[in-house]
Amino acid sequence: MAELELRDLRKTYRSRGRPAVDAVRGLDLALGTGELLGLLGPSGCGKSTTLRMIAGLETVTGGDILVDGESLVGRPAQRRNIGVAFENYALYPPLTVAENLGFGLKARRKAARGDVDRKVEDIAERVGLTDILDARPAGLSSGQKQRVSLARALIREPDVLLLDEPLSHLDAAQRDTTRRELKRIQRDLGHTTILVTHDQEEALSLADRIAVMKDGVIQQLGTPYEIYDSPANVFVADFVGEPPINLLTGVVTADGHARLSDAVRIALPVPVAEGREVVVGIRPEDLRLTGDEGLPARVVAHEPLLESGIATLALEGVEHPLVVVTDPEVRLAHDDQVHVAVGLTHVFDAETGDTLR
Amino acid sequence: MTLQKRLLGWLADAALILYFVFALFPIAWMVILSLKPTNQLFSTYFSFSPTFDGYRTVLGDSEGIPFVRFFVNSLVVSVGAVVLSLVVGLPAAYASARWRFKGSENLMFTLLSFRFAPELTVIIPLFVLYQKLGLFDTYVGMIWVLQLVTLPLIVWIMRSYFADLTPELEQAALLDGYSRKQAFFKVALPLVKPGVAAVSLLAFIFAWNNFVFPLILTSNEAQTVTVGALSFLGGDRPKYNLTAAAALVSVVPPLLLALTIQRYLVRGLSFGAVKS
């Protein structure tokens, strides 16, 4: 349990005959003791490279990694006290669960034999593995493997815990239970944790703060609410939220509206200079079907799900469809005429993608 | 319908028996030959008074041909070649499976080329070199030259075994406090044990059966069974029964080895064929 700080962390992959790849470009992050930070981004954004650099499995091209103010750069993995739960669990196949858990303690000669057994039992109880201590990894479900992998990372009482896509190989039911377990265990034990994931749900539900990454750069750092409510740019707005945000391009008019087509105008939340090209972002949850107020639209498709529905609408003269979350009792047919009231909107510069405030 | 099926079954059986006879006939012929007394060698096919004299002569050194020593030589150079190849080849296979370094692919290809280049292409320069270096007819020389046979096999097969192991396993071991070396010896290596067993056996058989290298690069001291068995054909009259007996004796070690580690062999050779 410790503070973790990344200072201007960089990683460049160089291989002969190919252009150098900047996987991570100047990352700055600071985690307080016990904080769970979600590193969220699409594949190839550099989040896994960052994790591997912290763990010591990858060399650092530039910058510094500090745990409680002490630099880890240049120190081999076995001399850092970092726990990692790998995406594919990476349990030692010939060893039982108990032996897998005790492996690190024995390898580091950190504990006497009796101590190892006691610690194994202790962590097994906390993580819920007591019944399967004598089983071998091949016979376990993915959920169990994930918990063993987590327990193995935790048993050494690491300064920093790294979780690499912890839920990605679980089915939906296991995912929910494991996610709750994960949250409880992390709270109970209070480890400073980085969760690397491409799944926004995972990050939003588990993390205290989220760093959204793209192309090796953090796009936005904030609480799940900040990320969702005031995205820093189009990428963040688009990446977080399900169903994804509607992004519609338009030109700003003299009276502070965005003109999407000859027929459709949307009021902007902030004043923007006339004639500027903007992207208007409206989350499907912020749109509401009404009787006759708001924008007229034609129904393209409606998917009635159980707890809500998703309607795809066409606005007159606008190329992009508009996705709206509807109430559960609503039934719509193709080509129905409806009206939508626009709630909260976001506006981005069409060229840079940055939020205009 | 059932009659048809039964007929088909019989036909298949008959075909299999036919193939069985065809496949085993040379071996049966060798056994018969090895049991014939010298004076009945050419006079009969199947009726003769069987005797173990041939085996006794071969193993008893009475023809002036030290077959037992050839046998021991074969054991020493084959085991030596496999052990040396494992010592050099396992780390090489691991390195080439885990890291791409400058020239790594070229190195691997060079190693492979030892296998597909016929031994005869290099045998004459080797002969001259061995004469000059004093390696001719020595154990060291034979073990060294057999690396051409065993090393590429071990490196290439073990490389695919290591490549099939997920690197996260060793990374987990590193985080658990192991050094790179320990992660290799205590985590990666135990997991490819079936592969090591299988490939060692294969390499041993190839080394044991090698003919050209001992034929040219040994004369007496380090000569192996493959060449040694033929010495019974020399002299005033070829002694086919002795050659047959010698050949059958020389089949024993690879056969025994294959039987004892059959369990590993099947698992080892099918490993990686089916992705889990």
Interface residues (C-beta under 8 A of the other chain):
Chain A: S15 R16 A55 G56 L57 P76 A77 Q78 R80 I82 G83 V84 F86 E87 N88 A90 L91 Y92 P93 P94 F103 G104 A107 R108 K110 R152 A153 R156
Chain B: R100 K102 T166 E168 L169 Q171 A172 A173 L174 L175 D176 G177 Y178 S179 Q182 V187 P190 L191
